[in-house]
């Protein structure tokens, strides 16, 4: 859901810029002065837009900091309710209630109603009112809270996945993760933009659903969509809480929250080899994982922190951390700014809504399955193949796509006649979208598969969180810096 906010901010700023330019054009007689004022206004508004994007990018920081409270999630739970359900169910209920109660707040803080009114307004006061109504800090705080809740839920889900699947099926967990994330991304981002776009709603959705015409108004508002998704989350969470059972663990008593360092535990914190799977353990029985998982609450919170610190000191893990913190640098601009610049050049929500369900969603589902069959359980080989392709050919296609969008949407010919220019425009736009979706899905699937096969089940949720934290740590900082 938060992925659509930068898009909405960019579109609102574009509407404000158009309104301001139209006002100056109708009230100023000196042609040279009109151009200077309009250009200055557009430059200021563009700077405002990217500043707003950089501020909003801060809301994803909880996913980079969740390691700080991951051991608490691993060690504290109620056996009566379920080790992972103790955290998943109440957190999702709180998040759903927050979305339902805060849906109108998000829409009002972004001032989307004022932005919609700019289309028929030519006064500078209307543009100024729309600009002043955009409170990005408030929206950032709202989504920061949601991200904090979802980061905590993610810790519990990562640990649950390790015990829900047997060792031989553990490699399929990342495939389910990747497919699920792509479907969720499609519904909450692409689905929302398609239903929120006024032109698509008027020309497609309302006639298709037999609804009365409402020109200039989207079928779904941001507030309504947030409220619906919050209600959906609450319903699903209640069903999980009532009908999903966890594996019963032989824990005496009903609750567990151990703080001690676990001196009586068989595992030794100073033994580095216990933190990584041994080669001769590959063919162990599936039940070994469940037994090892029981050890997580026995070692206690402090011992879990000690083990994580011991993991960080491993040379192989330190090398992995350096790779995770730097590998996105060559493609940071393409990942964070490409589509924002395309919107700045005039790309519409209708175009984005058309491309994503036909390209991004099918690739997001098929690529992990096909890649797993091609690379036969070699995640590093899969990751490196996609990475080399991402920083070379994909980057070149992205640059050509932006040049084509800027030229074609400005009314100029790219090459040859109108038909050839249109074919080049759509071809590069589709290629850029498809290639980015392909390499991103391949890298994410390879990364999650690699992590899942190398975690210590004794601290499964915290270990996965450690690796995922460093994998996520670079993204918000790069996004803020680049924008």
C-alpha positions in Angstrom: 0.0 0.0 0.0 2.8 2.4 0.9 4.3 1.9 -2.6 1.5 4.0 -4.1 2.1 7.0 -1.8 5.1 8.3 -3.7 3.2 8.0 -7.0 0.2 10.0 -5.5 2.6 12.7 -4.2 4.2 13.0 -7.6 0.9 13.3 -9.4 -0.4 15.9 -6.9 2.7 18.0 -7.4 2.3 17.7 -11.2 -1.3 18.9 -10.8 -0.2 21.9 -8.6 2.5 22.8 -11.2 0.0 22.7 -14.0 -2.5 24.9 -12.1 0.2 27.4 -11.2 1.5 27.6 -14.8 -2.0 28.1 -16.1 -2.6 30.9 -13.6 0.5 32.8 -14.6 -0.3 32.3 -18.3 -3.7 34.0 -17.9 -2.7 36.9 -15.7 0.7 38.0 -17.2 1.2 39.7 -20.5 5.0 39.6 -20.9 5.8 36.4 -22.6 9.3 36.2 -21.3 8.2 36.7 -17.8 5.6 34.0 -18.1 8.2 31.4 -19.0 10.5 32.4 -16.2 7.9 32.3 -13.5 6.5 29.0 -14.7 9.9 27.4 -14.9 10.8 28.7 -11.5 7.5 27.4 -10.0 8.0 24.0 -11.7 11.6 23.7 -10.4 10.5 24.5 -6.8 7.6 22.1 -6.9 9.8 19.3 -8.3 12.2 19.9 -5.5 9.3 19.8 -3.0 8.1 16.5 -4.5 11.5 14.8 -4.2 12.0 16.1 -0.7 8.6 14.7 0.2 9.6 11.3 -1.3 12.8 11.3 0.7 10.9 12.0 3.9 8.3 9.3 3.2 11.1 6.7 2.5 11.9 6.9 6.2 8.8 5.0 7.1 10.4 1.7 6.1 13.2 1.9 8.7 11.6 -0.5 11.2 12.5 -3.3 8.8 16.1 -2.3 9.0 16.0 -2.1 12.9 13.8 -5.1 13.7 16.9 -7.1 14.8 16.9 -5.1 18.0 13.7 -6.7 19.3 13.8 -10.0 17.3 15.1 -12.1 20.3 12.2 -10.9 22.4 9.8 -12.2 19.7 11.6 -15.5 19.6 11.8 -16.0 23.4 8.4 -14.7 24.7 5.2 -16.4 23.9 2.1 -18.2 25.2 2.1 -22.0 24.7 -1.7 -22.0 25.1 -2.2 -19.8 22.1 0.9 -20.8 20.0 4.5 -19.7 19.8 4.2 -17.6 16.6 0.4 -16.9 16.9 1.2 -15.1 20.2 2.7 -12.3 18.1 1.1 -12.7 14.7 -2.5 -12.5 15.7 -2.5 -9.5 18.1 -0.1 -7.5 15.9 -2.2 -8.0 12.8 -5.4 -7.1 14.7 -3.7 -3.8 15.9 -2.5 -3.1 12.4 -5.9 -3.7 10.9 -7.6 -1.5 13.5 -5.1 1.2 12.8 -5.8 1.1 9.1 -9.5 1.2 9.6 -9.3 4.1 12.1 -6.6 6.0 10.3 -7.9 5.7 6.7 -9.5 9.1 6.6 -6.4 10.7 8.3 -4.1 9.5 5.5 -6.2 10.9 2.8 -6.7 14.2 4.5 -3.0 14.6 5.4 -2.0 14.1 1.7 -4.7 16.6 0.6 -5.8 14.5 -2.3 -9.3 16.2 -2.4 -7.6 19.5 -3.0 -5.4 18.1 -5.7 -8.4 16.7 -7.5 -10.0 20.2 -7.5 -7.0 21.7 -9.2 -8.1 20.5 -12.6 -10.9 23.0 -12.8 -9.1 25.8 -10.9 -6.9 28.5 -12.4 -6.2 30.5 -9.3 -2.9 30.7 -7.5 -4.7 30.5 -4.1 -6.0 27.0 -5.1 -2.5 25.8 -5.9 -1.1 27.2 -2.7 -3.9 25.6 -0.7 -3.3 22.2 -2.3 0.4 22.5 -1.6 0.0 23.5 2.0 -2.5 20.7 2.6 0.1 18.0 2.0 1.5 16.9 5.4 4.0 14.2 4.4 5.4 14.0 8.0 2.0 12.9 9.3 1.6 10.3 6.7 5.2 9.1 7.2 4.5 8.7 11.0 1.3 6.7 10.2 3.1 4.3 7.9 6.1 4.1 10.2 3.8 2.7 12.9 2.4 0.2 10.4 5.9 -0.8 9.3 6.9 -1.3 12.9 4.0 -3.6 13.5 4.6 -5.5 10.2 8.3 -5.8 10.9 7.5 -7.5 14.3 5.0 -9.7 12.5 7.7 -10.6 9.9 10.0 -11.9 12.7 7.4 -14.3 13.9 6.5 -15.4 10.4 10.1 -16.0 9.4 10.5 -18.3 12.5 7.2 -20.0 11.8 8.1 -20.8 8.2 11.2 -22.7 9.5 9.1 -25.1 11.5 6.0 -25.2 9.3 8.0 -26.8 6.5 10.1 -29.9 6.7 13.8 -29.6 5.8 13.3 -31.1 2.3 10.6 -28.6 1.6 12.3 -25.6 3.2 13.7 -24.4 -0.1 10.1 -24.0 -1.3 9.4 -21.4 1.4 11.1 -18.6 -0.4 9.0 -19.4 -3.6 5.8 -19.1 -1.5 7.2 -15.9 0.0 8.0 -14.4 -3.4 4.7 -15.3 -5.0 2.7 -14.1 -2.0 4.6 -10.7 -1.9 4.0 -10.2 -5.7 0.3 -10.9 -5.3 0.1 -8.6 -2.3 2.0 -5.9 -4.2 -0.3 -6.2 -7.2 -3.5 -5.9 -5.1 -2.4 -3.1 -2.9 -0.3 -1.0 -5.4 -1.3 -1.8 -9.0 -4.9 -2.7 -8.0 -5.3 0.5 -6.1 -3.8 2.7 -8.8 -6.1 1.1 -11.4 -9.2 1.6 -9.4 -8.2 5.1 -8.2 -7.4 6.5 -11.7 -10.3 8.7 -12.8 -10.0 7.9 -16.5 -9.8 4.1 -16.0 -12.8 4.2 -13.6 -14.9 6.2 -16.0 -14.1 4.4 -19.2 -13.6 0.8 -17.9 -14.6 0.0 -14.4 -18.0 1.8 -14.1 -19.3 0.5 -17.4 -18.1 -3.0 -16.6 -19.7 -3.0 -13.2 -22.8 -1.1 -14.3 -22.2 1.9 -12.0 -23.4 5.4 -12.7 -21.0 7.9 -14.4 -18.9 10.2 -12.2 -16.3 12.0 -14.4 -13.1 13.0 -12.7 -13.6 10.7 -9.7 -11.9 7.4 -9.2 -13.8 4.3 -8.3 -11.9 3.9 -5.1 -10.3 6.5 -2.8 -7.1 6.1 -0.9 -9.0 6.3 2.4 -11.6 3.7 1.3 -8.9 1.3 0.1 -6.9 1.6 3.3 -10.1 0.9 5.3 -11.1 -2.1 3.2 -7.6 -3.7 3.4 -7.6 -3.1 7.2 -11.0 -4.9 7.5 -9.7 -7.7 5.3 -6.6 -8.1 7.5 -8.8 -8.3 10.6 -11.0 -11.0 9.1 -8.1 -13.1 8.0 -6.3 -12.7 11.3 -9.4 -13.9 13.2 -9.6 -17.0 11.0 -6.0 -17.7 11.5 -6.4 -17.3 15.3 -9.4 -19.7 15.4 -8.5 -22.4 13.0 -4.7 -22.5 12.4 -3.0 -24.8 14.9 0.8 -24.8 15.7 2.9 -27.8 16.4 2.4 -28.7 20.1 5.7 -28.3 22.0 6.4 -30.1 25.2 6.8 -27.0 27.3 5.8 -27.1 30.9 3.5 -24.3 31.9 1.4 -22.1 29.7 3.7 -19.1 29.1 7.4 -18.6 28.4 9.6 -15.6 28.6 13.1 -16.5 29.5 15.6 -13.7 30.1 18.6 -15.8 31.5 21.7 -16.6 29.5 20.8 -20.3 29.4 23.8 -21.8 31.2 22.2 -25.2 31.3 21.5 -25.4 27.6 23.5 -27.9 25.5 24.5 -25.3 22.9 27.6 -23.4 23.7 27.7 -19.7 22.7 31.5 -19.9 22.1 31.2 -22.7 19.7 31.1 -21.1 16.3 30.3 -24.4 14.5 26.9 -24.7 16.3 25.7 -21.6 14.6 25.9 -23.0 11.1 24.6 -26.3 9.7 27.3 -29.0 9.3 27.8 -30.9 6.1 27.1 -34.2 7.8 23.7 -32.9 9.0 22.3 -32.5 5.5 20.5 -35.8 5.6 19.2 -35.6 9.2 15.6 -36.5 9.8 13.0 -33.8 9.5 12.1 -34.1 13.2 15.6 -32.7 14.2 14.4 -29.3 13.1 11.4 -29.4 15.4 13.6 -30.5 18.3 16.1 -27.8 17.7 13.3 -25.2 17.5 12.3 -26.1 21.1 15.7 -24.9 22.1 15.0 -21.3 21.2 12.9 -20.5 24.3 15.3 -22.4 26.5 18.4 -20.3 25.8 16.6 -17.1 26.8 16.6 -13.6 25.5 20.2 -12.6 26.6 21.6 -15.8 25.2 19.9 -15.2 21.9 21.5 -11.8 21.7 24.9 -13.4 22.5 24.4 -16.0 19.8 23.5 -13.3 17.2 26.6 -11.4 18.1 28.6 -14.5 17.7 27.0 -15.0 14.3 28.0 -11.5 13.2 31.6 -12.2 14.2 31.8 -15.1 11.8 34.1 -14.2 8.8 31.7 -15.6 6.3 28.8 -13.7 7.8 30.8 -10.5 7.8 31.6 -10.9 4.1 27.9 -11.6 3.4 26.9 -8.4 5.3 29.3 -6.3 3.3 27.8 -7.7 0.1 24.2 -7.0 1.3 25.1 -3.4 2.2 26.7 -2.5 -1.1 25.3 -4.6 -3.9 22.4 -2.3 -4.7 24.6 0.8 -5.2 25.0 0.4 -9.0 21.3 0.2 -9.6 20.0 2.6 -6.9 18.9 5.2 -9.4 17.0 2.8 -11.5 15.3 1.2 -8.5 14.2 4.3 -6.8 13.8 7.1 -9.3 13.0 5.6 -12.7 9.2 5.6 -12.5 9.1 8.9 -10.5 11.0 10.5 -13.4 8.6 8.8 -15.9 5.6 10.3 -14.0 7.4 13.7 -14.1 7.7 13.3 -17.8 4.0 12.7 -18.1 3.5 8.9 -17.7 0.0 8.4 -16.3 -1.5 6.0 -13.7 -3.6 4.5 -16.4 -0.4 3.3 -18.2 1.1 1.9 -15.0 -2.2 0.2 -14.2 -2.2 -1.4 -17.7 1.4 -2.7 -17.5 1.6 -4.1 -14.1 -1.2 -6.7 -14.1 -0.1 -7.9 -17.6 3.6 -8.0 -16.9 4.7 -7.6 -13.3 2.2 -10.1 -11.6 2.7 -13.0 -14.1 6.5 -12.6 -14.0 6.5 -12.4 -10.2 4.6 -15.7 -10.0 6.4 -17.6 -12.8 10.0 -16.5 -12.5 10.7 -18.0 -9.0 9.2 -21.3 -10.1 11.1 -21.4 -13.4 14.4 -20.2 -11.9 14.3 -22.9 -9.2 14.0 -25.5 -11.9 16.7 -24.0 -14.1 19.3 -23.4 -11.4 18.5 -26.6 -9.4 18.9 -25.3 -5.9 22.0 -23.1 -6.5 20.8 -19.8 -5.2 24.2 -18.0 -5.4 24.5 -18.9 -9.1 21.0 -17.7 -9.7 21.6 -14.4 -7.8 24.9 -13.6 -9.6 23.4 -14.3 -13.1 20.5 -11.9 -12.3 22.8 -9.3 -10.8 25.1 -9.1 -13.8 22.1 -8.7 -16.1 20.6 -6.1 -13.8 23.6 -3.8 -13.6 24.3 -3.9 -17.4 21.6 -4.6 -19.9 18.6 -3.6 -17.6 20.2 -0.3 -16.7 20.8 0.5 -20.4 17.1 -0.3 -21.2 16.0 1.9 -18.3 17.9 4.9 -19.6 16.5 4.4 -23.1 13.0 4.0 -21.7 13.2 7.4 -19.9 14.5 9.1 -23.0 11.7 7.6 -25.0 9.0 8.6 -22.5 10.3 12.2 -22.3 10.5 12.5 -26.1 7.2 10.8 -27.0 5.0 12.4 -24.3 6.4 15.8 -25.2 4.9 15.4 -28.7 8.1 14.7 -30.5 9.1 11.8 -32.7 11.6 9.3 -31.4 12.6 7.7 -34.7 10.9 7.6 -38.1 7.2 8.3 -38.2 4.4 8.4 -35.5 3.8 4.6 -35.7 7.5 3.8 -35.3 7.9 6.2 -32.4 4.8 4.8 -30.7 6.2 1.2 -31.1 9.6 2.2 -29.7 7.9 4.0 -26.7 5.7 1.0 -25.8 8.5 -1.5 -26.5 11.0 0.1 -24.2 8.4 0.7 -21.5 7.3 -2.9 -21.6 10.9 -4.2 -21.7 12.0 -2.0 -18.8 9.1 -3.1 -16.7 9.5 -6.8 -17.5 13.3 -7.0 -17.1 13.2 -5.2 -13.8 10.5 -7.5 -12.5 12.4 -10.6 -13.7 15.8 -9.8 -12.1 14.2 -8.5 -8.9 12.2 -11.7 -8.5 15.2 -13.9 -9.3 17.4 -12.1 -6.8 14.8 -12.0 -4.0 14.0 -15.7 -4.4 17.7 -16.7 -4.5 18.5 -14.5 -1.4 15.6 -16.0 0.6 16.5 -19.6 -0.4 20.1 -19.0 0.6 19.1 -17.6 4.0 16.6 -20.4 4.7 19.2 -23.2 4.2 21.8 -21.6 6.5 20.0 -20.5 9.6 20.4 -22.0 13.0 17.0 -23.5 13.9 17.7 -22.9 17.6 17.2 -19.1 17.0 15.4 -19.4 13.7 13.3 -16.2 13.8 16.2 -14.1 15.1 18.7 -15.6 12.7 16.5 -15.0 9.7 15.8 -11.5 11.0 19.6 -10.9 11.3 20.2 -11.7 7.6 17.0 -9.9 6.4 17.9 -6.8 8.4 21.2 -6.4 6.7 19.5 -7.2 3.3 16.9 -4.4 4.0 19.3 -2.0 5.7 20.7 -0.5 2.6 17.3 0.2 0.8 15.8 3.0 2.9 19.2 4.9 3.2 19.8 4.6 -0.5 16.3 5.7 -1.3 16.5 8.8 0.9 20.0 9.7 -0.5 19.2 9.1 -4.2 15.9 11.0 -4.1 
